[in-house]
Amino acid sequence: MAYQAVFKRYEMKYMMTGKQQKTVLEAMLPHMRLDSFGHTQIRNVYFDTDNYRLVRRSIEKPSYKEKLRIRSYEKVIAQDKIFVELKKKYDDIVYKRRESLPYTDLSAWLKKGSTAPFPVDTQIGREIAYFFTYYQTMEAKVFLSYEREAFYALDGSDFRVTFDENILARREALSLSEEIWGERLIDQDCVLMEIKTSGGIPLWMTKVLTQGRIYKTSFSKYGAAYLNMIYGAEDANRKIFIA
């Protein structure tokens, strides 16, 4: 199945209650449809340096930041394909480049070290290999999962909306072949909505956000996991909103 490998867009995040989500979903009915994947349970493993250089820089809210993760949309078995994603943000624009390959091939490459040729000989594959070489001490740091529903626009634009719930993180069993479990990063009744578009937000969505008092926020799943589980936040129950 063909997949999109390169993205350039704005990504805006909104934290809301289940009740607010229901209001937004009702407003979306004439304009959007659930995509072909339907309800998915996304698994991610985030990579970072030995001193967490990437996430610490992200928390500082610089004009440019970058990260690398591997992702699957189901529990991975043997030769199942996964995504390796390079995600960069500059002046509020998100650039994402990703490559798909069998999980076993990636695992074998990681064991050899980044000096070995990347299993997929493409421009993006070479960029991924360079990323590991440049940061030198890159390794798996956090497993992060969530349940997602993604919607696409009926007007043919690239306007998309996703809803993430049950966001969990852990620092062990860092494999896409593992079951889902971990520490909850947001309240059980909270939903993280993301708007993704290369253009503006449609007027109908702006209206429902305004009327529902749903406000844009900064939230990083990996950043929240780092502060809650690694940095040693004093209050483990506090809400953390990070760029």
MIDOSE-1310 file (N, C-alpha, C; in nm, 2 decimals, decimal comma, always signed):
residues 243
mayq	+0,08/-0,12/+0,00/+0,00/+0,00/+0,00/+0,09/+0,12/+0,00; +0,06/+0,22/-0,09/+0,13/+0,34/-0,10/+0,11/+0,42/+0,03; +0,21/+0,50/+0,07/+0,19/+0,59/+0,19/+0,26/+0,72/+0,16; +0,22/+0,82/+0,23/+0,28/+0,95/+0,21/+0,40/+0,96/+0,29
avfk	+0,51/+1,00/+0,23/+0,64/+1,00/+0,29/+0,69/+1,14/+0,34; +0,63/+1,24/+0,28/+0,68/+1,38/+0,32/+0,56/+1,46/+0,35; +0,57/+1,54/+0,46/+0,46/+1,63/+0,51/+0,52/+1,76/+0,54; +0,44/+1,87/+0,50/+0,48/+2,00/+0,54/+0,34/+2,07/+0,57
ryem	+0,33/+2,11/+0,70/+0,20/+2,16/+0,74/+0,20/+2,22/+0,88; +0,09/+2,29/+0,92/+0,08/+2,34/+1,05/+0,01/+2,23/+1,13; +0,05/+2,22/+1,26/-0,02/+2,12/+1,35/-0,06/+2,19/+1,48; -0,19/+2,21/+1,50/-0,24/+2,28/+1,62/-0,31/+2,19/+1,71
kymm	-0,28/+2,20/+1,84/-0,33/+2,11/+1,94/-0,43/+2,17/+2,04; -0,53/+2,10/+2,08/-0,63/+2,14/+2,16/-0,66/+2,04/+2,27; -0,66/+2,07/+2,39/-0,69/+1,97/+2,50/-0,84/+2,00/+2,54; -0,92/+1,89/+2,54/-1,06/+1,91/+2,56/-1,12/+1,79/+2,64
tgkq	-1,24/+1,81/+2,69/-1,31/+1,71/+2,76/-1,39/+1,62/+2,66; -1,44/+1,51/+2,71/-1,52/+1,42/+2,63/-1,64/+1,49/+2,58; -1,70/+1,58/+2,66/-1,82/+1,65/+2,62/-1,79/+1,75/+2,51; -1,68/+1,82/+2,52/-1,64/+1,91/+2,41/-1,61/+1,84/+2,28
qktv	-1,55/+1,72/+2,30/-1,52/+1,64/+2,18/-1,65/+1,60/+2,10; -1,75/+1,57/+2,18/-1,88/+1,53/+2,12/-1,93/+1,65/+2,04; -1,92/+1,77/+2,09/-1,97/+1,89/+2,02/-1,89/+1,91/+1,89; -1,76/+1,89/+1,89/-1,68/+1,91/+1,77/-1,71/+1,80/+1,67
leam	-1,73/+1,68/+1,71/-1,77/+1,57/+1,62/-1,90/+1,60/+1,55; -1,99/+1,65/+1,62/-2,12/+1,68/+1,56/-2,11/+1,79/+1,46; -2,02/+1,89/+1,48/-2,00/+2,00/+1,39/-1,92/+1,94/+1,26; -1,84/+1,84/+1,28/-1,76/+1,78/+1,17/-1,85/+1,70/+1,07
lphm	-1,96/+1,65/+1,12/-2,04/+1,55/+1,04/-2,06/+1,60/+0,89; -2,10/+1,72/+0,86/-2,12/+1,76/+0,72/-1,99/+1,78/+0,64; -1,88/+1,79/+0,71/-1,76/+1,83/+0,65/-1,65/+1,72/+0,64; -1,65/+1,62/+0,73/-1,54/+1,53/+0,74/-1,59/+1,39/+0,76
rlds	-1,50/+1,29/+0,73/-1,53/+1,15/+0,75/-1,41/+1,08/+0,81; -1,44/+0,98/+0,89/-1,33/+0,89/+0,95/-1,25/+0,83/+0,83; -1,12/+0,83/+0,85/-1,04/+0,78/+0,74/-1,04/+0,63/+0,74; -0,97/+0,57/+0,64/-0,98/+0,43/+0,61/-0,93/+0,34/+0,73
fght	-0,84/+0,40/+0,81/-0,79/+0,32/+0,92/-0,88/+0,31/+1,04; -0,98/+0,40/+1,04/-1,08/+0,40/+1,15/-1,01/+0,43/+1,29; -1,04/+0,35/+1,39/-0,99/+0,36/+1,52/-0,86/+0,28/+1,53; -0,75/+0,34/+1,56/-0,62/+0,27/+1,56/-0,56/+0,29/+1,70
qirn	-0,47/+0,20/+1,73/-0,39/+0,20/+1,86/-0,25/+0,22/+1,82; -0,20/+0,34/+1,83/-0,07/+0,38/+1,78/+0,04/+0,35/+1,88; +0,15/+0,28/+1,84/+0,26/+0,26/+1,92/+0,38/+0,34/+1,87; +0,45/+0,40/+1,96/+0,57/+0,48/+1,92/+0,69/+0,45/+2,01
vyfd	+0,81/+0,45/+1,96/+0,93/+0,45/+2,04/+1,01/+0,57/+2,00; +1,04/+0,66/+2,10/+1,11/+0,78/+2,08/+1,26/+0,75/+2,11; +1,35/+0,80/+2,02/+1,49/+0,79/+2,04/+1,55/+0,92/+2,08; +1,65/+0,92/+2,16/+1,72/+1,04/+2,21/+1,86/+1,01/+2,24
tdny	+1,94/+1,11/+2,28/+2,08/+1,09/+2,31/+2,09/+1,04/+2,46; +2,21/+1,01/+2,50/+2,23/+0,96/+2,64/+2,18/+1,07/+2,74; +2,19/+1,20/+2,71/+2,15/+1,30/+2,81/+2,02/+1,37/+2,77; +1,94/+1,30/+2,68/+1,81/+1,36/+2,64/+1,82/+1,49/+2,58
rlvr	+1,92/+1,51/+2,49/+1,94/+1,64/+2,43/+1,82/+1,69/+2,35; +1,76/+1,60/+2,27/+1,65/+1,64/+2,18/+1,52/+1,69/+2,26; +1,48/+1,61/+2,36/+1,36/+1,65/+2,43/+1,39/+1,77/+2,52; +1,51/+1,78/+2,58/+1,54/+1,90/+2,66/+1,54/+2,03/+2,57
rsie	+1,59/+2,02/+2,45/+1,59/+2,13/+2,36/+1,44/+2,17/+2,33; +1,36/+2,07/+2,30/+1,22/+2,09/+2,27/+1,15/+2,17/+2,38; +1,17/+2,13/+2,50/+1,11/+2,20/+2,61/+1,15/+2,34/+2,62; +1,26/+2,38/+2,57/+1,31/+2,52/+2,58/+1,24/+2,61/+2,47
kpsy	+1,15/+2,55/+2,39/+1,07/+2,62/+2,29/+1,16/+2,70/+2,19; +1,25/+2,63/+2,13/+1,33/+2,70/+2,03/+1,26/+2,73/+1,90; +1,31/+2,81/+1,81/+1,24/+2,83/+1,68/+1,26/+2,70/+1,59; +1,36/+2,62/+1,62/+1,38/+2,50/+1,54/+1,40/+2,38/+1,64
kekl	+1,34/+2,27/+1,61/+1,36/+2,15/+1,70/+1,33/+2,03/+1,61; +1,38/+1,91/+1,65/+1,37/+1,79/+1,58/+1,37/+1,67/+1,67; +1,31/+1,56/+1,62/+1,30/+1,44/+1,69/+1,29/+1,32/+1,60; +1,31/+1,20/+1,65/+1,30/+1,08/+1,57/+1,23/+0,97/+1,65
rirs	+1,14/+0,91/+1,58/+1,06/+0,80/+1,65/+1,04/+0,69/+1,54; +1,00/+0,57/+1,60/+0,95/+0,47/+1,51/+0,81/+0,44/+1,55; +0,72/+0,40/+1,45/+0,58/+0,40/+1,48/+0,52/+0,28/+1,41; +0,41/+0,22/+1,47/+0,33/+0,12/+1,41/+0,18/+0,15/+1,45
yekv	+0,09/+0,09/+1,37/-0,05/+0,12/+1,39/-0,11/-0,01/+1,45; -0,03/-0,11/+1,49/-0,08/-0,23/+1,55/+0,04/-0,30/+1,61; +0,02/-0,40/+1,69/+0,13/-0,48/+1,74/+0,21/-0,55/+1,63; +0,34/-0,53/+1,63/+0,42/-0,57/+1,52/+0,46/-0,72/+1,54
iaqd	+0,46/-0,79/+1,44/+0,50/-0,93/+1,44/+0,60/-0,96/+1,32; +0,71/-1,01/+1,35/+0,81/-1,06/+1,25/+0,84/-0,95/+1,15; +0,80/-0,98/+1,02/+0,84/-0,89/+0,91/+0,74/-0,78/+0,89; +0,65/-0,75/+0,98/+0,56/-0,64/+0,97/+0,63/-0,51/+0,95
kifv	+0,58/-0,42/+0,86/+0,64/-0,30/+0,83/+0,61/-0,19/+0,94; +0,71/-0,11/+0,97/+0,69/+0,00/+1,06/+0,74/+0,13/+0,99; +0,71/+0,24/+1,05/+0,76/+0,37/+1,00/+0,87/+0,43/+1,09; +0,98/+0,48/+1,03/+1,08/+0,55/+1,10/+1,06/+0,70/+1,05
elkk	+1,03/+0,79/+1,15/+0,99/+0,92/+1,12/+1,09/+1,03/+1,18; +1,13/+1,12/+1,09/+1,21/+1,23/+1,13/+1,11/+1,35/+1,13; +1,09/+1,42/+1,24/+1,00/+1,52/+1,25/+1,07/+1,65/+1,30; +1,06/+1,76/+1,22/+1,12/+1,88/+1,25/+1,02/+2,00/+1,25
kydd	+1,04/+2,09/+1,33/+0,95/+2,21/+1,34/+1,03/+2,34/+1,34; +1,00/+2,42/+1,24/+1,07/+2,55/+1,23/+0,96/+2,66/+1,20; +0,96/+2,76/+1,29/+0,87/+2,88/+1,28/+0,73/+2,83/+1,26; +0,69/+2,73/+1,35/+0,55/+2,68/+1,36/+0,51/+2,59/+1,25
ivyk	+0,60/+2,56/+1,15/+0,57/+2,47/+1,04/+0,63/+2,34/+1,07; +0,56/+2,23/+1,06/+0,61/+2,09/+1,09/+0,65/+2,03/+0,96; +0,77/+1,97/+0,96/+0,82/+1,90/+0,84/+0,84/+1,75/+0,89; +0,77/+1,66/+0,82/+0,79/+1,52/+0,86/+0,83/+1,44/+0,74
rres	+0,93/+1,36/+0,76/+0,98/+1,27/+0,65/+0,99/+1,13/+0,71; +0,93/+1,03/+0,64/+0,93/+0,90/+0,70/+0,96/+0,79/+0,60; +1,01/+0,68/+0,65/+1,04/+0,57/+0,56/+0,98/+0,44/+0,62; +0,93/+0,35/+0,54/+0,87/+0,23/+0,59/+0,96/+0,11/+0,55
lpyt	+0,97/+0,02/+0,65/+1,06/-0,10/+0,63/+1,02/-0,20/+0,73; +1,06/-0,33/+0,71/+1,02/-0,44/+0,81/+1,09/-0,41/+0,94; +1,02/-0,44/+1,05/+1,08/-0,41/+1,18/+1,20/-0,49/+1,21; +1,21/-0,61/+1,16/+1,33/-0,69/+1,18/+1,45/-0,63/+1,11
dlsa	+1,43/-0,56/+1,00/+1,54/-0,50/+0,92/+1,59/-0,38/+1,00; +1,50/-0,30/+1,06/+1,54/-0,19/+1,14/+1,62/-0,23/+1,27; +1,56/-0,33/+1,33/+1,63/-0,38/+1,45/+1,77/-0,43/+1,43; +1,79/-0,50/+1,32/+1,92/-0,55/+1,28/+2,02/-0,43/+1,25
wlkk	+1,97/-0,33/+1,19/+2,05/-0,21/+1,16/+2,09/-0,14/+1,29; +2,00/-0,13/+1,38/+2,03/-0,06/+1,51/+2,13/-0,14/+1,58; +2,13/-0,27/+1,57/+2,23/-0,35/+1,65/+2,37/-0,33/+1,58; +2,38/-0,31/+1,45/+2,50/-0,29/+1,38/+2,57/-0,16/+1,41
gsta	+2,48/-0,06/+1,44/+2,53/+0,08/+1,46/+2,50/+0,16/+1,33; +2,50/+0,29/+1,35/+2,46/+0,38/+1,24/+2,56/+0,39/+1,13; +2,68/+0,34/+1,15/+2,78/+0,34/+1,04/+2,75/+0,25/+0,93; +2,66/+0,15/+0,95/+2,62/+0,06/+0,85/+2,52/+0,13/+0,76
pfpv	+2,51/+0,09/+0,63/+2,41/+0,15/+0,54/+2,27/+0,13/+0,59; +2,18/+0,23/+0,58/+2,04/+0,21/+0,62/+1,98/+0,11/+0,53; +1,89/+0,02/+0,58/+1,83/-0,09/+0,50/+1,76/-0,05/+0,38; +1,71/+0,08/+0,38/+1,63/+0,13/+0,26/+1,72/+0,24/+0,19
dtqi	+1,77/+0,22/+0,07/+1,86/+0,31/+0,01/+1,77/+0,42/-0,06; +1,73/+0,52/+0,02/+1,65/+0,63/-0,04/+1,71/+0,76/+0,03; +1,67/+0,87/-0,02/+1,71/+1,00/+0,03/+1,67/+1,01/+0,18; +1,55/+0,97/+0,21/+1,50/+0,98/+0,35/+1,58/+0,88/+0,44
grei	+1,61/+0,76/+0,38/+1,68/+0,66/+0,46/+1,82/+0,71/+0,49; +1,88/+0,78/+0,40/+2,02/+0,84/+0,43/+2,01/+0,95/+0,53; +1,90/+1,03/+0,53/+1,88/+1,13/+0,63/+1,86/+1,07/+0,77; +1,79/+0,96/+0,78/+1,78/+0,89/+0,90/+1,91/+0,84/+0,96
ayff	+1,99/+0,78/+0,87/+2,12/+0,73/+0,91/+2,21/+0,85/+0,95; +2,21/+0,96/+0,88/+2,29/+1,07/+0,92/+2,25/+1,13/+1,06; +2,12/+1,13/+1,08/+2,06/+1,17/+1,21/+2,13/+1,09/+1,33; +2,13/+0,96/+1,31/+2,19/+0,88/+1,41/+2,34/+0,90/+1,43
tyyq	+2,41/+0,92/+1,31/+2,55/+0,95/+1,32/+2,58/+1,08/+1,38; +2,50/+1,18/+1,35/+2,53/+1,32/+1,40/+2,51/+1,32/+1,55; +2,41/+1,26/+1,60/+2,38/+1,26/+1,75/+2,46/+1,15/+1,83; +2,51/+1,06/+1,76/+2,61/+0,96/+1,81/+2,55/+0,86/+1,92
tmea	+2,49/+0,92/+2,02/+2,45/+0,83/+2,13/+2,30/+0,80/+2,13; +2,24/+0,80/+2,01/+2,09/+0,78/+2,00/+2,06/+0,64/+2,04; +1,95/+0,63/+2,12/+1,90/+0,50/+2,16/+1,75/+0,51/+2,20; +1,68/+0,40/+2,20/+1,54/+0,41/+2,24/+1,53/+0,45/+2,39
kvfl	+1,43/+0,54/+2,41/+1,42/+0,60/+2,54/+1,28/+0,59/+2,60; +1,18/+0,60/+2,52/+1,04/+0,60/+2,58/+0,95/+0,53/+2,48; +0,86/+0,44/+2,53/+0,75/+0,38/+2,45/+0,63/+0,47/+2,48; +0,56/+0,51/+2,38/+0,44/+0,59/+2,40/+0,33/+0,55/+2,31
syer	+0,21/+0,53/+2,37/+0,10/+0,47/+2,29/-0,03/+0,56/+2,31; -0,12/+0,55/+2,22/-0,25/+0,62/+2,24/-0,35/+0,56/+2,13; -0,48/+0,58/+2,16/-0,58/+0,54/+2,07/-0,62/+0,67/+1,99; -0,63/+0,65/+1,86/-0,65/+0,76/+1,77/-0,77/+0,74/+1,67
eafy	-0,84/+0,84/+1,65/-0,94/+0,84/+1,54/-0,90/+0,96/+1,45; -0,88/+0,94/+1,32/-0,84/+1,04/+1,23/-0,95/+1,07/+1,12; -0,97/+1,20/+1,09/-1,07/+1,24/+1,00/-1,01/+1,32/+0,88; -1,07/+1,30/+0,76/-1,02/+1,38/+0,65/-1,14/+1,47/+0,60
aldg	-1,10/+1,57/+0,53/-1,20/+1,67/+0,48/-1,27/+1,62/+0,35; -1,40/+1,64/+0,34/-1,47/+1,60/+0,22/-1,45/+1,69/+0,10; -1,40/+1,81/+0,12/-1,38/+1,91/+0,01/-1,25/+1,88/-0,07; -1,18/+1,78/-0,03/-1,06/+1,74/-0,11/-0,93/+1,82/-0,06
sdfr	-0,95/+1,90/+0,04/-0,83/+1,97/+0,09/-0,75/+1,88/+0,18; -0,63/+1,92/+0,23/-0,55/+1,84/+0,32/-0,58/+1,86/+0,47; -0,70/+1,93/+0,49/-0,74/+1,95/+0,63/-0,77/+1,82/+0,70; -0,70/+1,80/+0,81/-0,73/+1,67/+0,89/-0,74/+1,70/+1,04
vtfd	-0,82/+1,61/+1,10/-0,84/+1,63/+1,25/-0,82/+1,49/+1,31; -0,74/+1,48/+1,42/-0,72/+1,36/+1,49/-0,76/+1,38/+1,64; -0,81/+1,27/+1,70/-0,84/+1,27/+1,84/-0,76/+1,16/+1,91; -0,68/+1,19/+2,01/-0,60/+1,10/+2,08/-0,65/+1,08/+2,22
enil	-0,67/+0,96/+2,27/-0,71/+0,93/+2,40/-0,62/+0,82/+2,46; -0,63/+0,80/+2,59/-0,55/+0,70/+2,66/-0,40/+0,71/+2,63; -0,34/+0,82/+2,65/-0,20/+0,84/+2,61/-0,12/+0,79/+2,73; -0,04/+0,68/+2,70/+0,04/+0,61/+2,80/+0,18/+0,61/+2,76
arre	+0,27/+0,61/+2,86/+0,42/+0,61/+2,84/+0,49/+0,52/+2,94; +0,60/+0,47/+2,89/+0,68/+0,39/+2,98/+0,83/+0,39/+2,94; +0,92/+0,35/+3,03/+1,06/+0,35/+3,00/+1,12/+0,21/+2,98; +1,04/+0,11/+2,98/+1,09/-0,02/+2,97/+1,00/-0,10/+2,86
alsl	+1,05/-0,22/+2,82/+0,98/-0,29/+2,71/+0,96/-0,20/+2,59; +1,07/-0,14/+2,54/+1,07/-0,04/+2,43/+1,07/-0,11/+2,30; +0,96/-0,18/+2,27/+0,95/-0,25/+2,15/+0,81/-0,24/+2,09; +0,80/-0,23/+1,96/+0,66/-0,22/+1,90/+0,59/-0,35/+1,90
seei	+0,66/-0,46/+1,94/+0,60/-0,59/+1,95/+0,54/-0,62/+2,09; +0,55/-0,52/+2,18/+0,50/-0,54/+2,31/+0,36/-0,49/+2,32; +0,29/-0,54/+2,43/+0,16/-0,50/+2,46/+0,15/-0,35/+2,51; +0,03/-0,30/+2,51/+0,01/-0,16/+2,55/-0,01/-0,15/+2,70
wger	+0,08/-0,07/+2,77/+0,06/-0,04/+2,91/+0,16/+0,08/+2,94; +0,14/+0,14/+3,05/+0,22/+0,25/+3,09/+0,16/+0,35/+3,18; +0,23/+0,46/+3,20/+0,17/+0,57/+3,29/+0,09/+0,67/+3,21; -0,03/+0,70/+3,26/-0,12/+0,79/+3,19/-0,06/+0,93/+3,19
lidq	-0,06/+1,00/+3,08/-0,01/+1,14/+3,07/-0,11/+1,25/+3,07; -0,24/+1,21/+3,05/-0,35/+1,31/+3,06/-0,46/+1,25/+3,13; -0,55/+1,33/+3,19/-0,66/+1,27/+3,26/-0,75/+1,18/+3,18; -0,82/+1,09/+3,24/-0,89/+0,99/+3,17/-1,00/+1,05/+3,08
dcvl	-1,06/+1,16/+3,13/-1,17/+1,23/+3,06/-1,12/+1,33/+2,95; -0,99/+1,34/+2,94/-0,93/+1,44/+2,85/-0,90/+1,38/+2,71; -0,92/+1,46/+2,61/-0,89/+1,42/+2,47/-0,80/+1,52/+2,41; -0,70/+1,48/+2,34/-0,61/+1,57/+2,26/-0,65/+1,57/+2,12
meik	-0,70/+1,69/+2,07/-0,73/+1,70/+1,93/-0,62/+1,78/+1,86; -0,59/+1,73/+1,74/-0,49/+1,79/+1,66/-0,55/+1,83/+1,52; -0,53/+1,95/+1,48/-0,57/+2,00/+1,35/-0,44/+2,01/+1,27; -0,45/+1,95/+1,15/-0,33/+1,94/+1,06/-0,37/+1,99/+0,92
tsgg	-0,30/+2,09/+0,88/-0,33/+2,15/+0,75/-0,22/+2,24/+0,70; -0,21/+2,25/+0,57/-0,11/+2,34/+0,51/-0,17/+2,48/+0,49; -0,30/+2,49/+0,51/-0,36/+2,62/+0,50/-0,43/+2,67/+0,63; -0,54/+2,73/+0,61/-0,61/+2,79/+0,73/-0,71/+2,69/+0,79
iplw	-0,77/+2,72/+0,90/-0,88/+2,65/+0,96/-1,01/+2,69/+0,90; -1,09/+2,60/+0,85/-1,22/+2,64/+0,80/-1,31/+2,72/+0,90; -1,39/+2,81/+0,85/-1,48/+2,89/+0,93/-1,57/+2,81/+1,02; -1,62/+2,70/+0,98/-1,71/+2,62/+1,06/-1,63/+2,56/+1,18
mtkv	-1,51/+2,52/+1,16/-1,43/+2,47/+1,28/-1,39/+2,59/+1,37; -1,35/+2,70/+1,32/-1,32/+2,82/+1,40/-1,44/+2,85/+1,49; -1,56/+2,84/+1,43/-1,69/+2,88/+1,50/-1,71/+2,78/+1,62; -1,70/+2,65/+1,59/-1,72/+2,55/+1,70/-1,62/+2,56/+1,81
ltqg	-1,49/+2,59/+1,77/-1,39/+2,61/+1,88/-1,42/+2,73/+1,96; -1,46/+2,84/+1,90/-1,49/+2,96/+1,97/-1,61/+2,94/+2,06; -1,72/+2,89/+2,01/-1,84/+2,87/+2,09/-1,82/+2,77/+2,20; -1,73/+2,67/+2,18/-1,71/+2,57/+2,28/-1,60/+2,60/+2,38
riyk	-1,54/+2,72/+2,36/-1,43/+2,77/+2,44/-1,32/+2,66/+2,45; -1,28/+2,62/+2,33/-1,18/+2,52/+2,31/-1,05/+2,60/+2,26; -0,95/+2,60/+2,34/-0,84/+2,69/+2,31/-0,71/+2,61/+2,27; -0,64/+2,67/+2,18/-0,51/+2,61/+2,13/-0,41/+2,60/+2,25
tsfs	-0,34/+2,49/+2,26/-0,24/+2,47/+2,36/-0,12/+2,41/+2,30; -0,01/+2,41/+2,38/+0,11/+2,34/+2,35/+0,12/+2,22/+2,43; +0,13/+2,10/+2,36/+0,15/+1,98/+2,43/+0,23/+1,88/+2,36; +0,34/+1,83/+2,42/+0,42/+1,73/+2,36/+0,41/+1,60/+2,44
kyga	+0,37/+1,50/+2,37/+0,36/+1,37/+2,44/+0,49/+1,32/+2,50; +0,59/+1,33/+2,41/+0,73/+1,29/+2,46/+0,78/+1,38/+2,57; +0,75/+1,51/+2,55/+0,79/+1,61/+2,65/+0,73/+1,58/+2,78; +0,60/+1,55/+2,78/+0,53/+1,52/+2,90/+0,58/+1,40/+2,97
ayln	+0,61/+1,30/+2,89/+0,67/+1,17/+2,94/+0,80/+1,20/+3,01; +0,88/+1,28/+2,94/+1,02/+1,31/+3,00/+1,00/+1,38/+3,14; +0,92/+1,49/+3,14/+0,90/+1,56/+3,26/+0,84/+1,48/+3,38; +0,74/+1,40/+3,34/+0,68/+1,32/+3,45/+0,76/+1,20/+3,49
miyg	+0,83/+1,14/+3,40/+0,89/+1,01/+3,43/+1,04/+1,02/+3,45; +1,11/+1,11/+3,39/+1,25/+1,12/+3,38/+1,31/+1,23/+3,46; +1,26/+1,35/+3,43/+1,31/+1,47/+3,49/+1,28/+1,47/+3,64; +1,17/+1,41/+3,68/+1,13/+1,40/+3,82/+1,05/+1,51/+3,87
aeda	+0,94/+1,54/+3,80/+0,85/+1,65/+3,83/+0,80/+1,62/+3,98; +0,78/+1,73/+4,05/+0,74/+1,72/+4,19/+0,60/+1,67/+4,21; +0,51/+1,71/+4,12/+0,37/+1,67/+4,13/+0,34/+1,58/+4,01; +0,34/+1,45/+4,02/+0,32/+1,36/+3,91/+0,18/+1,38/+3,85
nrki	+0,09/+1,44/+3,92/-0,05/+1,45/+3,87/-0,08/+1,58/+3,79; +0,02/+1,67/+3,79/+0,00/+1,80/+3,73/-0,01/+1,79/+3,58; -0,09/+1,88/+3,51/-0,10/+1,88/+3,37/+0,02/+1,95/+3,31; +0,08/+1,90/+3,21/+0,20/+1,96/+3,15/+0,17/+2,00/+3,01
fia	+0,19/+2,12/+2,97/+0,17/+2,17/+2,84/+0,30/+2,23/+2,78; +0,35/+2,17/+2,68/+0,48/+2,20/+2,63/+0,48/+2,22/+2,48; +0,56/+2,31/+2,43/+0,56/+2,32/+2,28/+0,62/+2,20/+2,22
